[in-house]
Amino acid sequence: MVETLERAIKPSDLKNPMKLKHLGIAVPDIERAIKEYEALFGYSLLSGPFDDRQQQAKVCFVGREGGDQVVFELIAPLSAESHVNRLISKGTGAYHACFEVDDIGGALRHMRSQGCLIVADPAPAVAFDGRRIAWLFTPTKLLIELVEQ
């Protein structure tokens, strides 16, 4: 019997296993959130803020320079129509987990074989100097962002 694609791809088949890059947090006010993360966790602004019109959001990254702790991407709505407003209005803060991969196509094939739903095909991202990102939902409804190395 021929193995289906769903069973043929394993995490060990990926060229470079996925590496947690950051956790995305929806916030109503990015400047206020930066100050809160500085005061609460001793984090500092690592990059941004960037206006990402394609994602309808203003984003920045906070964390510790050279640290091994998780970096947070703070995501604020860029306009009243932004999907981020819907998340915030529902009380959602934690938004997505981002994983860095060498081969975004291979990673997407693997994730699809595990029952994930691809919601946005690879496209260049402002916050990552034009490197491609893709979006998907896991079967348990966790939103995942993949970013090419």
Residue frames as qw, qx, qy, qz and C-alpha x, y, z in Angstrom:
[[0.000, 0.889, 0.458, 0.000, 0.00, 0.00, 0.00],
 [0.391, 0.489, -0.027, 0.779, 1.33, 3.45, -0.92],
 [0.322, -0.475, -0.478, 0.665, 1.87, 5.75, 2.06],
 [0.127, 0.895, 0.367, 0.220, -0.12, 8.95, 1.88],
 [0.287, 0.612, -0.187, 0.713, 1.55, 12.36, 2.15],
 [0.531, -0.713, 0.053, -0.455, -0.04, 12.73, 5.58],
 [0.899, -0.416, 0.126, 0.046, 1.93, 9.78, 6.91],
 [0.828, 0.355, -0.048, 0.432, 5.07, 10.15, 4.83],
 [0.232, 0.674, -0.234, 0.661, 6.39, 13.40, 6.30],
 [0.689, -0.539, -0.396, 0.279, 7.80, 13.39, 9.81],
 [0.200, -0.973, 0.082, 0.081, 9.32, 16.25, 11.86],
 [0.634, -0.466, 0.459, 0.412, 12.73, 14.58, 11.45],
 [0.636, 0.443, 0.476, 0.416, 12.34, 14.92, 7.66],
 [0.110, 0.990, 0.090, 0.016, 12.53, 18.70, 7.86],
 [0.617, 0.518, -0.256, 0.534, 15.92, 20.18, 6.89],
 [0.144, 0.258, -0.489, 0.821, 15.91, 22.35, 9.99],
 [0.259, -0.542, -0.784, 0.157, 13.48, 21.60, 12.79],
 [0.106, -0.827, -0.258, -0.487, 11.28, 24.50, 13.78],
 [0.436, -0.071, -0.449, 0.777, 12.79, 26.90, 16.27],
 [0.146, -0.842, -0.498, 0.145, 10.55, 29.06, 18.45],
 [0.379, 0.401, 0.069, 0.831, 11.20, 32.64, 17.35],
 [0.100, -0.125, 0.302, -0.940, 8.63, 34.68, 19.30],
 [0.008, 0.534, 0.829, -0.164, 5.19, 34.80, 20.85],
 [0.008, -0.368, -0.296, -0.881, 2.74, 37.35, 19.48],
 [0.108, -0.492, -0.675, 0.539, 0.59, 39.38, 21.85],
 [0.046, 0.672, 0.461, 0.577, -2.31, 41.59, 20.71],
 [0.286, -0.419, -0.399, 0.764, -2.28, 44.97, 22.48],
 [0.200, 0.870, 0.451, -0.011, -4.48, 48.05, 22.09],
 [0.065, 0.984, -0.162, 0.020, -1.61, 50.58, 22.41],
 [0.875, 0.247, -0.232, 0.346, 1.89, 49.57, 21.36],
 [0.201, 0.627, -0.374, 0.653, 3.74, 52.44, 23.11],
 [0.609, -0.535, 0.283, -0.513, 2.00, 51.69, 26.42],
 [0.997, -0.065, -0.034, -0.037, 2.69, 47.97, 26.01],
 [0.646, 0.469, -0.368, 0.476, 6.42, 48.60, 25.39],
 [0.132, -0.606, 0.420, -0.662, 6.59, 50.55, 28.67],
 [0.838, -0.346, 0.159, -0.391, 4.70, 47.81, 30.52],
 [0.965, 0.126, -0.169, 0.156, 7.05, 45.07, 29.29],
 [0.376, 0.565, -0.422, 0.601, 10.04, 47.21, 30.28],
 [0.372, -0.536, 0.382, -0.654, 8.63, 47.80, 33.79],
 [0.908, -0.213, 0.114, -0.342, 7.26, 44.29, 34.36],
 [0.985, 0.055, 0.084, 0.140, 9.96, 42.10, 32.85],
 [0.403, -0.678, 0.368, 0.493, 13.00, 44.33, 32.31],
 [0.662, 0.376, 0.522, 0.383, 12.59, 43.89, 28.56],
 [0.030, -0.600, 0.159, 0.783, 13.67, 46.50, 26.04],
 [0.671, 0.656, 0.067, -0.339, 12.69, 47.33, 22.50],
 [0.663, -0.192, 0.592, 0.416, 14.64, 45.06, 20.13],
 [0.174, 0.056, 0.575, 0.797, 13.19, 46.30, 16.81],
 [0.056, -0.654, -0.655, -0.374, 10.34, 48.39, 15.45],
 [0.575, 0.411, 0.617, -0.346, 7.70, 49.58, 15.72],
 [0.090, -0.054, 0.706, 0.700, 6.85, 48.81, 12.09],
 [0.607, 0.353, 0.203, -0.683, 3.65, 49.63, 10.25],
 [0.184, -0.049, 0.925, 0.330, 2.75, 46.46, 8.37],
 [0.500, 0.218, -0.057, -0.836, -0.13, 47.41, 6.10],
 [0.538, 0.088, -0.765, -0.344, -0.48, 43.88, 4.70],
 [0.369, -0.200, -0.856, 0.302, -1.00, 42.51, 8.22],
 [0.291, -0.739, -0.315, -0.519, -3.11, 45.58, 9.22],
 [0.724, -0.629, -0.212, 0.187, -0.94, 46.02, 12.29],
 [0.091, 0.840, -0.434, 0.313, 1.80, 48.00, 13.99],
 [0.952, -0.213, -0.190, 0.113, 4.35, 45.55, 15.41],
 [0.073, 0.789, -0.547, 0.272, 7.51, 45.61, 17.48],
 [0.852, -0.054, -0.497, 0.155, 9.68, 43.09, 19.25],
 [0.315, -0.771, 0.373, -0.408, 10.67, 43.27, 22.92],
 [0.951, -0.126, -0.251, 0.131, 12.99, 41.06, 24.89],
 [0.528, -0.756, 0.283, 0.262, 16.49, 40.93, 26.31],
 [0.457, 0.768, -0.438, -0.100, 19.45, 41.60, 24.02],
 [0.348, 0.467, -0.805, 0.115, 21.50, 38.43, 23.66],
 [0.513, -0.221, 0.649, -0.517, 19.28, 36.66, 26.16],
 [0.119, 0.002, -0.961, -0.249, 17.90, 33.18, 25.78],
 [0.293, 0.372, 0.666, -0.577, 14.42, 34.22, 26.88],
 [0.350, 0.577, 0.701, 0.230, 11.39, 34.33, 24.64],
 [0.043, -0.064, 0.165, 0.983, 10.96, 37.42, 22.50],
 [0.274, 0.613, 0.667, -0.322, 7.47, 38.93, 22.37],
 [0.116, 0.255, 0.461, 0.842, 5.99, 40.53, 19.27],
 [0.149, 0.501, 0.507, -0.685, 3.58, 43.24, 20.37],
 [0.119, 0.308, 0.704, 0.629, 0.84, 43.69, 17.78],
 [0.155, 0.487, 0.403, -0.759, -1.46, 46.72, 17.76],
 [0.488, 0.660, 0.567, 0.074, -4.22, 47.55, 15.28],
 [0.334, -0.035, 0.281, 0.899, -3.18, 49.88, 12.47],
 [0.284, -0.172, -0.274, -0.902, -6.77, 50.94, 11.77],
 [0.598, -0.055, 0.405, -0.689, -10.31, 50.42, 13.01],
 [0.865, 0.249, -0.212, -0.380, -10.75, 47.61, 10.43],
 [0.216, 0.511, -0.822, 0.126, -7.75, 45.64, 11.67],
 [0.787, -0.181, -0.575, -0.131, -8.32, 42.01, 12.71],
 [0.383, 0.090, -0.632, 0.667, -6.31, 42.85, 15.83],
 [0.343, -0.227, 0.182, -0.893, -9.23, 45.00, 17.07],
 [0.806, -0.179, -0.362, -0.432, -11.48, 41.94, 16.95],
 [0.694, -0.004, -0.635, 0.338, -9.03, 39.97, 19.08],
 [0.133, 0.149, -0.462, 0.864, -8.67, 42.75, 21.63],
 [0.522, -0.237, -0.040, -0.818, -12.44, 43.26, 21.83],
 [0.862, -0.171, -0.426, -0.214, -12.81, 39.55, 22.71],
 [0.617, -0.721, 0.291, -0.118, -10.23, 39.88, 25.47],
 [0.946, 0.158, 0.002, 0.282, -7.57, 37.96, 23.54],
 [0.211, -0.883, 0.369, 0.201, -3.97, 38.83, 24.37],
 [0.456, -0.304, 0.771, 0.324, -1.88, 35.82, 23.39],
 [0.570, 0.595, -0.092, -0.559, -2.20, 35.75, 19.64],
 [0.893, 0.397, -0.206, -0.047, 0.27, 33.39, 17.94],
 [0.690, -0.501, 0.423, 0.308, 3.49, 31.42, 18.21],
 [0.530, 0.780, -0.286, -0.168, 6.14, 32.03, 15.56],
 [0.842, -0.242, 0.407, 0.259, 8.63, 29.41, 14.43],
 [0.185, 0.767, -0.470, -0.395, 11.66, 30.04, 12.25],
 [0.886, 0.119, 0.445, 0.063, 12.33, 27.48, 9.50],
 [0.290, -0.379, 0.590, 0.652, 14.89, 26.99, 6.73],
 [0.038, -0.108, -0.801, -0.588, 12.43, 25.57, 4.23],
 [0.406, 0.134, 0.322, -0.845, 9.03, 27.26, 4.52],
 [0.674, 0.164, -0.448, -0.564, 7.53, 25.07, 1.77],
 [0.512, 0.062, -0.849, 0.115, 8.68, 21.87, 3.45],
 [0.030, 0.053, 0.680, -0.731, 7.48, 23.09, 6.83],
 [0.550, 0.135, 0.039, -0.823, 4.05, 23.92, 5.39],
 [0.673, 0.110, -0.655, -0.326, 3.80, 20.47, 3.77],
 [0.329, 0.009, -0.854, 0.403, 4.67, 18.88, 7.10],
 [0.217, 0.099, 0.487, -0.840, 2.19, 21.00, 9.05],
 [0.645, 0.127, -0.242, -0.714, -0.57, 20.30, 6.51],
 [0.594, 0.084, -0.794, -0.096, 0.18, 16.56, 6.78],
 [0.203, -0.098, -0.791, 0.569, -0.47, 16.87, 10.52],
 [0.071, -0.671, -0.738, 0.000, -3.92, 18.37, 9.99],
 [0.154, -0.501, -0.138, 0.840, -3.05, 22.06, 10.04],
 [0.386, 0.793, 0.465, 0.078, -5.05, 24.54, 8.00],
 [0.426, -0.013, 0.161, 0.890, -2.96, 26.97, 5.94],
 [0.090, 0.833, 0.474, -0.271, -4.60, 30.40, 6.20],
 [0.224, 0.934, -0.159, -0.230, -2.01, 32.53, 4.38],
 [0.897, 0.295, 0.023, 0.328, 0.56, 31.36, 1.85],
 [0.616, -0.321, 0.020, 0.719, 4.16, 32.60, 2.06],
 [0.239, 0.891, 0.201, 0.329, 4.50, 36.35, 1.51],
 [0.452, 0.322, -0.307, 0.773, 7.22, 38.94, 2.27],
 [0.451, -0.772, -0.431, 0.122, 6.98, 40.58, 5.71],
 [0.106, 0.881, -0.123, 0.445, 8.02, 44.12, 6.60],
 [0.591, -0.739, 0.270, -0.176, 9.07, 43.16, 10.14],
 [0.844, -0.240, 0.418, 0.237, 11.48, 40.52, 8.80],
 [0.091, -0.614, 0.480, 0.620, 13.23, 42.54, 6.08],
 [0.589, 0.414, -0.390, -0.574, 11.16, 40.93, 3.34],
 [0.000, -0.142, 0.990, -0.015, 11.67, 37.33, 4.45],
 [0.527, -0.221, -0.559, -0.601, 8.58, 35.28, 3.76],
 [0.299, -0.071, 0.740, -0.598, 6.04, 34.37, 6.41],
 [0.458, -0.212, -0.718, -0.480, 3.05, 32.03, 6.31],
 [0.425, -0.223, 0.470, -0.740, 0.13, 31.52, 8.68],
 [0.542, -0.099, -0.791, -0.266, -1.70, 28.37, 9.74],
 [0.645, -0.427, 0.270, -0.573, -3.97, 26.96, 12.43],
 [0.048, 0.208, -0.970, 0.119, -3.13, 23.75, 14.24],
 [0.417, -0.350, -0.787, -0.289, -5.93, 21.21, 14.80],
 [0.372, -0.537, -0.615, 0.442, -6.26, 22.64, 18.35],
 [0.103, 0.916, 0.326, 0.212, -6.75, 26.15, 16.89],
 [0.473, -0.648, 0.109, 0.587, -3.34, 27.61, 17.80],
 [0.493, 0.870, -0.008, -0.006, -2.37, 30.27, 15.26],
 [0.745, -0.304, 0.299, 0.512, 1.17, 29.63, 13.99],
 [0.351, 0.899, -0.194, -0.175, 3.40, 31.98, 12.01],
 [0.864, -0.041, 0.240, 0.441, 6.32, 30.50, 10.08],
 [0.137, 0.945, -0.207, -0.214, 9.19, 32.76, 9.05],
 [0.866, 0.393, -0.131, 0.278, 12.00, 31.86, 6.67],
 [0.640, -0.561, 0.089, 0.518, 15.53, 32.12, 8.00]]
